[in-house]
Amino acid sequence: MPTEDDLPSVSLISLGCPKNLVDSERMLAGLALAGFALTPDADGADLAVVNTCGFIDLARAESDEHIDRLEELKRAGRLGRIVVAGCMAQRLGREVLARHPDVDAVVGLSGRDRVAEVCRNLLRRPSGKRRPGRRRQRRKDADGPPVWVGEAAGPVPMDRERLRLTPRHYAYLRITEGCDNRCAYCAIPAIRGPLRSKPPDEVLAEAEELTADGARELVLIGQDTTAYGRETPEAGRSLAGLLARLREQVEVDWLRLMYAHPASLGPAVIEQLASGPPLAPYLDLPLQHASTALLGAMGRRVGREDIETLLADLRRAVPGIAVRTSFIVGFPGETEADVADLVAFVREVAFDHVGAFVYSPETGTPASRLPDQVPREVARERLGRLMQAAGEVAREKAKQRVGEHLTVLVDGADADGRVITRHVGQAPEVDSAVLLSPGAAETGTFLTVRVTGTDGYDLTAEPDQDTRQ
């Protein structure tokens, strides 16, 4: 029987958003089923796969840095082959090969489930990498041209049979792929294609598979989750209907909704959020700005008054709901008055969690051709002002929670050994946390804690007696 040392080894680097992470989990499962030994370190591996992000320039720069490092390993004879997959591969195609001459294959998004096949084919070519004592003999075929798979967006991906990269107790559940919103600044439709919604039965089956594998929290994701079913109205699909089925049919502690578009969040979805557990009183609602004029230029289909009405409706229907949002700073035509108004808006609304980034002029998008582009250094300074205000709000809200008793889910430990937990108003990986002393609780368990203080945006707490679940 072959041992692990006989199997070709592959390392996978996953970059970008949770949608990309789900793609990486599918790739890993395919590689494992195809007989590859998975390794966390590319140094010494037969192959390395980079699942890239290509959303904005900073994301592409991060992807390029990881590929550069892998090319150095390959040139030093410490890595066999390099496969670039994901959003940057889809968007730039063969341009990736021009920028990175030591890359062996480029695999677009619709080729996600063929990554193992591509890797197998690459092993049939000599790599120049030497590993003493290896028993496997490779065919000495001549090197062919690099591979390009998946030049166009395919059908909605089915995400069952994943080798998960998240802790066992939470998982991402993708309900849509692609987007039809055509926001002026966004290249996602060009990268991931038009909106495609998973059939409800497939979503339910995947949810049941994830909970059977130990997930106690499911995080619903998509480019725009509120658009679920919009492209197939004759099928009677809607996000509200899907949430109702998930609530009724899936045994899970927390269901969390991310990536909701303010123009599509109607009363039916708010009613579901108000229905209680397992739906978390939490919403990720990217707003992008507070200026009606800029929102119009962005193609967001809402104005300032619409947003304020929506937030009031949410907080009235779901008392105590935690709202996460994100903003773009430096969009073409943005003025100092717009930024001052945005900062005041953030202070007034007192969001629970705020993320922001500097506008990136993406090739092919309408916004990249707009006049009055804001200089990068000006946009960065504006970003600093916005995040300072958001941070002050977050720290003040954290102080107000001292003395509260909260139910938290344990995610693991930080570098100092402190136990990282989250209450229901905190999403994994992107929000603040509730910190306990080292050894206070086991990963994947629920317990009740008393908030004792703050550490920046985070809360510090101590467990109540005998509350583990």
C-alpha positions in Angstrom: 0.0 0.0 0.0 1.4 3.5 -0.9 2.5 5.6 2.0 2.1 9.4 2.3 5.7 9.7 1.2 4.8 8.0 -2.1 2.1 10.5 -2.9 2.8 13.8 -4.8 2.6 16.7 -2.4 0.7 19.9 -2.9 0.4 23.1 -0.9 -2.6 25.5 -1.3 -2.6 29.2 -0.5 -6.0 30.8 -0.2 -6.3 34.6 -0.6 -9.3 37.0 -0.6 -12.8 36.7 0.6 -14.9 33.8 2.0 -16.3 33.1 -1.5 -12.7 32.4 -2.5 -12.2 30.3 0.6 -15.1 28.0 -0.3 -13.5 27.6 -3.7 -10.2 26.7 -2.0 -12.0 24.1 0.2 -13.4 22.5 -2.9 -10.0 22.4 -4.6 -8.4 20.8 -1.5 -11.1 18.1 -1.4 -10.5 17.4 -5.1 -6.8 17.2 -4.6 -7.1 14.8 -1.7 -9.5 12.6 -3.5 -7.2 12.5 -6.5 -4.4 11.1 -4.4 -2.3 14.2 -3.4 -0.7 14.6 0.0 -1.7 18.0 1.3 1.0 20.1 3.0 0.8 23.5 4.6 4.3 24.5 3.4 5.2 25.0 -0.3 8.9 24.6 0.5 9.7 21.1 -0.6 6.3 20.4 -2.3 5.7 18.9 -5.7 3.1 21.6 -6.5 1.7 24.8 -5.1 -1.7 26.2 -5.9 -2.4 29.9 -5.2 -6.1 30.8 -5.2 -5.9 34.5 -5.9 -8.0 37.5 -5.3 -8.3 40.1 -8.1 -10.9 42.5 -6.7 -8.8 45.6 -6.3 -5.1 46.6 -6.8 -4.1 45.9 -3.3 -5.5 42.3 -3.5 -3.7 41.7 -6.8 -0.5 43.0 -5.3 -0.9 40.5 -2.4 -1.4 37.7 -4.9 1.7 38.8 -6.9 3.8 38.7 -3.7 2.8 35.2 -2.9 3.4 34.1 -6.5 6.8 35.8 -6.4 7.8 33.8 -3.3 6.8 30.5 -4.9 8.8 31.4 -8.1 11.9 31.9 -5.9 11.3 28.5 -4.3 11.0 26.9 -7.8 14.1 28.5 -9.1 16.0 27.3 -6.1 14.8 23.7 -6.8 12.7 23.6 -3.7 9.3 23.5 -5.4 8.1 21.6 -8.5 5.1 23.3 -10.2 3.1 26.5 -9.6 -0.6 26.8 -10.4 -2.4 30.1 -10.2 -6.2 29.9 -9.8 -9.1 32.1 -8.7 -10.2 35.7 -9.4 -6.9 37.1 -10.7 -6.4 34.1 -12.9 -9.9 34.6 -14.3 -9.5 38.3 -14.8 -6.0 38.5 -16.2 -5.6 35.1 -17.9 -2.4 34.8 -19.8 -1.2 38.2 -18.5 -0.4 36.3 -15.3 2.1 34.2 -17.3 3.7 37.3 -18.7 4.2 38.7 -15.2 5.2 35.4 -13.7 7.3 33.4 -16.2 7.8 30.4 -13.7 4.0 29.8 -13.4 3.1 26.5 -15.0 -0.7 26.8 -15.2 -3.5 29.3 -14.9 -6.9 28.0 -13.9 -10.0 30.3 -14.2 -13.0 30.1 -11.9 -15.0 27.7 -13.9 -12.0 25.4 -13.9 -12.0 25.2 -10.1 -13.0 21.5 -10.0 -10.3 20.6 -12.6 -7.4 21.8 -10.5 -6.5 18.3 -9.5 -6.6 17.2 -13.1 -4.3 20.1 -14.1 -1.9 19.2 -11.3 -1.8 15.6 -12.4 -1.0 16.6 -16.0 1.8 18.9 -14.8 3.4 16.0 -12.9 3.9 14.3 -16.2 6.4 17.0 -17.2 9.9 17.3 -15.8 10.0 20.0 -13.2 13.7 20.4 -12.4 13.0 19.9 -8.7 15.0 17.2 -7.0 14.0 15.3 -3.8 16.4 12.6 -2.7 15.0 9.2 -2.0 11.7 9.6 -3.9 10.3 6.4 -5.2 7.9 7.9 -7.8 9.2 8.1 -11.3 7.7 10.7 -13.6 7.4 10.5 -17.4 9.9 12.7 -19.1 7.5 14.4 -21.5 8.7 17.6 -23.0 7.3 20.7 -21.4 4.2 22.0 -23.1 2.7 25.4 -22.9 1.1 26.5 -19.6 -2.5 25.5 -19.1 -5.5 27.9 -19.2 -8.8 26.5 -18.0 -12.1 28.3 -17.7 -12.1 31.4 -19.8 -15.7 32.2 -19.0 -17.9 32.0 -15.9 -19.6 28.7 -15.6 -22.8 27.6 -13.9 -23.4 28.3 -10.2 -20.8 26.2 -8.4 -21.9 23.4 -6.1 -19.9 23.4 -2.9 -20.5 20.1 -1.3 -17.6 17.8 -0.4 -15.3 20.4 0.9 -12.1 20.0 2.9 -12.8 23.0 5.2 -10.2 25.6 6.1 -12.4 27.2 8.8 -12.5 25.7 12.3 -15.0 22.8 12.5 -17.6 24.8 14.4 -18.4 27.4 11.7 -18.7 27.2 7.9 -19.5 29.5 5.0 -22.5 28.6 3.0 -22.5 30.2 -0.5 -26.0 30.8 -1.9 -25.2 32.9 -5.0 -22.4 33.3 -7.5 -21.8 36.3 -9.7 -23.6 39.6 -9.7 -26.0 41.6 -11.8 -25.8 44.9 -9.9 -23.2 46.5 -12.2 -21.9 49.0 -9.6 -19.8 51.6 -11.4 -16.6 50.8 -9.5 -16.8 47.0 -9.4 -15.2 44.4 -11.6 -16.9 41.4 -10.0 -19.4 40.8 -12.7 -16.6 40.7 -15.2 -14.7 38.3 -13.0 -17.4 36.0 -11.6 -20.1 36.5 -14.2 -23.8 37.2 -13.9 -25.9 36.3 -10.9 -26.6 32.5 -10.5 -28.5 31.3 -7.5 -28.1 27.8 -6.0 -31.3 25.7 -6.1 -32.9 25.8 -2.6 -32.7 22.0 -2.2 -28.9 22.2 -2.9 -28.5 24.9 -0.3 -30.4 22.9 2.2 -28.4 19.7 1.4 -25.1 21.6 1.8 -26.2 23.1 5.1 -27.1 19.7 6.4 -23.7 18.3 5.3 -21.9 21.2 7.0 -23.8 20.8 10.3 -23.3 17.0 10.2 -19.6 17.8 10.0 -19.8 19.8 13.2 -20.7 23.4 12.1 -22.7 25.1 14.8 -22.7 28.4 12.9 -23.5 28.9 9.2 -22.5 32.2 7.5 -24.5 32.9 4.4 -22.4 34.5 1.6 -22.6 35.6 -2.0 -21.7 38.7 -4.0 -25.2 39.9 -3.1 -27.2 37.6 -1.0 -30.3 39.7 -1.2 -30.4 39.0 -4.9 -31.0 35.3 -4.3 -33.4 33.9 -6.9 -33.8 37.2 -8.8 -32.6 35.7 -12.1 -35.3 33.0 -11.9 -38.5 34.7 -10.7 -40.6 32.0 -12.3 -39.2 29.6 -9.8 -40.5 31.6 -6.9 -37.1 31.8 -5.2 -36.3 34.5 -2.8 -33.9 35.1 0.1 -36.7 35.4 2.5 -38.1 32.0 1.4 -34.7 30.4 1.6 -34.1 31.8 5.1 -37.5 30.4 6.2 -36.5 26.9 4.9 -33.1 27.1 6.6 -34.7 28.1 9.9 -37.2 25.3 9.7 -35.1 22.4 8.3 -31.5 22.9 9.5 -30.4 22.2 13.1 -27.9 24.9 13.7 -27.2 27.4 16.5 -26.5 30.5 14.5 -27.4 31.5 10.9 -25.6 34.7 9.9 -26.4 36.8 6.8 -23.5 38.6 5.0 -23.2 40.8 1.9 -26.8 42.2 1.8 -27.4 45.0 -0.7 -29.4 48.0 0.8 -31.5 48.4 -2.4 -32.7 44.8 -2.3 -33.3 44.3 1.4 -37.1 44.3 1.6 -39.6 43.8 4.4 -39.8 40.0 3.9 -36.1 39.6 4.7 -36.3 41.9 7.7 -39.3 39.9 8.9 -37.1 36.8 8.8 -34.3 38.5 10.7 -36.9 39.5 13.3 -38.1 35.9 13.7 -35.4 35.0 16.1 -33.0 32.0 16.4 -31.2 30.5 14.7 -31.1 33.7 12.5 -28.6 35.9 14.3 -29.6 39.5 15.0 -26.8 40.6 12.8 -26.5 42.0 9.3 -23.6 42.8 7.0 -24.9 45.7 4.9 -22.3 47.3 2.7 -23.4 50.9 2.1 -20.3 52.3 0.4 -21.1 56.0 1.1 -23.6 58.4 2.7 -23.7 61.0 -0.2 -26.8 60.6 -2.4 -24.9 62.1 -5.3 -22.0 59.7 -5.0 -24.2 56.7 -4.4 -26.0 57.6 -7.6 -22.7 57.8 -9.5 -21.7 54.5 -8.0 -24.9 52.9 -9.3 -26.0 51.8 -5.9 -29.8 52.4 -6.5 -30.3 54.0 -3.0 -29.8 57.5 -1.5 -29.0 58.8 1.9 -32.7 59.0 2.9 -33.3 55.4 1.7 -30.4 54.2 3.9 -31.6 56.0 7.0 -35.1 54.6 6.5 -33.8 51.1 6.1 -31.6 51.3 9.2 -34.6 52.6 11.2 -36.8 49.8 10.0 -34.1 47.2 10.9 -33.5 48.5 14.4 -37.3 48.8 15.0 -38.0 45.2 13.8 -34.9 43.6 15.4 -34.0 45.5 18.6 -30.3 45.2 19.4 -29.4 44.1 15.9 -25.6 44.4 15.1 -25.0 46.1 11.8 -21.7 45.8 10.0 -21.0 48.0 7.0 -18.3 49.1 4.6 -17.4 52.3 2.8 -15.4 53.4 -0.2 -13.3 56.5 0.2 -11.9 58.6 -2.7 -14.5 57.7 -5.3 -14.3 60.1 -8.3 -15.9 63.4 -7.5 -15.8 63.0 -3.7 -15.3 66.3 -2.0 -14.1 67.3 1.5 -17.8 68.1 2.3 -18.8 64.5 1.3 -16.1 63.1 3.6 -17.1 65.3 6.6 -20.7 64.2 6.0 -19.7 60.6 5.9 -17.7 60.9 9.2 -20.7 62.6 10.8 -23.0 59.8 9.5 -20.8 57.1 11.0 -20.8 58.8 14.3 -24.6 59.4 14.2 -25.6 55.9 13.2 -23.1 54.2 15.5 -22.5 51.1 13.5 -21.3 48.0 15.4 -18.6 47.2 12.9 -17.1 49.3 10.0 -14.7 48.4 7.3 -13.5 50.8 4.6 -11.1 50.9 1.7 -9.6 53.4 -0.8 -11.3 53.5 -4.2 -9.3 51.6 -6.9 -9.9 52.5 -10.5 -10.5 49.1 -12.1 -9.9 48.7 -15.8 -13.1 48.4 -17.8 -15.4 49.8 -15.1 -17.5 53.0 -15.7 -16.0 54.7 -12.7 -12.4 54.4 -14.0 -13.4 56.8 -16.9 -15.1 59.4 -14.6 -13.5 62.9 -14.3 -12.4 64.3 -10.9 -10.4 61.3 -9.8 -9.2 61.8 -6.2 -5.4 61.6 -5.7 -4.4 58.4 -3.9 -2.7 60.3 -1.0 -5.8 62.4 -0.5 -8.0 59.3 -0.4 -5.7 57.6 2.1 -5.9 60.6 4.4 -9.7 60.6 4.2 -9.7 56.9 5.0 -7.7 57.6 8.1 -10.2 60.2 9.3 -13.1 57.9 8.7 -11.6 54.9 10.5 -10.6 57.1 13.4 -14.2 58.1 13.9 -15.4 54.5 13.4 -12.9 53.3 15.9 -14.0 55.9 18.5 -17.6 54.7 18.1 -16.6 51.1 18.4 -14.5 51.6 21.6 -17.3 53.6 23.2 -19.8 50.9 22.4 -17.5 48.3 23.8 -17.2 50.2 27.1 -21.0 50.3 27.4 -21.1 46.4 27.4 -18.9 46.1 30.5 -20.9 44.1 33.1 -23.1 42.4 30.6 -23.6 38.6 30.4 -23.1 37.2 26.9 -23.4 33.9 25.2 -20.2 33.3 23.1 -18.8 30.8 20.7 -15.2 29.8 21.2 -13.0 30.2 18.0 -9.6 29.3 19.3 -6.6 31.1 20.9 -4.4 34.0 19.8 -0.6 34.1 19.8 -0.6 35.0 23.5 -2.8 32.0 24.4 -5.9 34.1 25.1 -9.1 32.4 24.1 -10.9 34.1 21.2 -14.7 34.0 21.4 -17.5 35.9 19.7 -21.0 36.8 20.8 -23.9 36.7 18.3 -23.2 40.2 17.1 -19.7 39.4 15.9 -19.0 37.6 12.6 -15.9 35.4 12.3 -12.6 36.8 10.8 -13.9 40.3 10.2 -15.3 41.7 13.5 -14.0 42.3 17.0 -14.0 39.5 19.6 -14.5 38.6 23.2 -11.2 37.6 24.9 -10.9 35.2 27.8 -7.8 34.2 29.7 -5.7 31.2 28.4 -7.3 27.8 28.9 -10.7 29.3 29.9 -12.7 27.3 27.3 -12.5 24.7 24.5 -12.8 25.6 20.8 -16.2 25.1 19.3 -18.2 25.3 22.6 -20.7 27.9 23.6 -20.6 29.4 27.1 -21.9 32.4 29.0 -19.4 35.1 30.1 -19.4 38.3 32.0 -17.8 41.3 30.3 -15.1 42.7 32.6 -13.4 45.3 30.4 -12.2 46.3 26.9 -9.0 45.9 24.8 -9.3 48.3 22.0 -12.4 47.2 20.0 -12.4 43.9 21.7 -14.2 42.9 25.0 -12.5 41.1 27.8 -14.5 38.7 29.9 -14.6 35.8 32.3 -16.7 32.6 32.1 -19.8 32.2 34.3 -19.9 28.9 36.2 -20.9 25.7 34.4 -22.3 27.3 31.2 -20.5 25.3 28.5 -22.7 23.8 25.8 
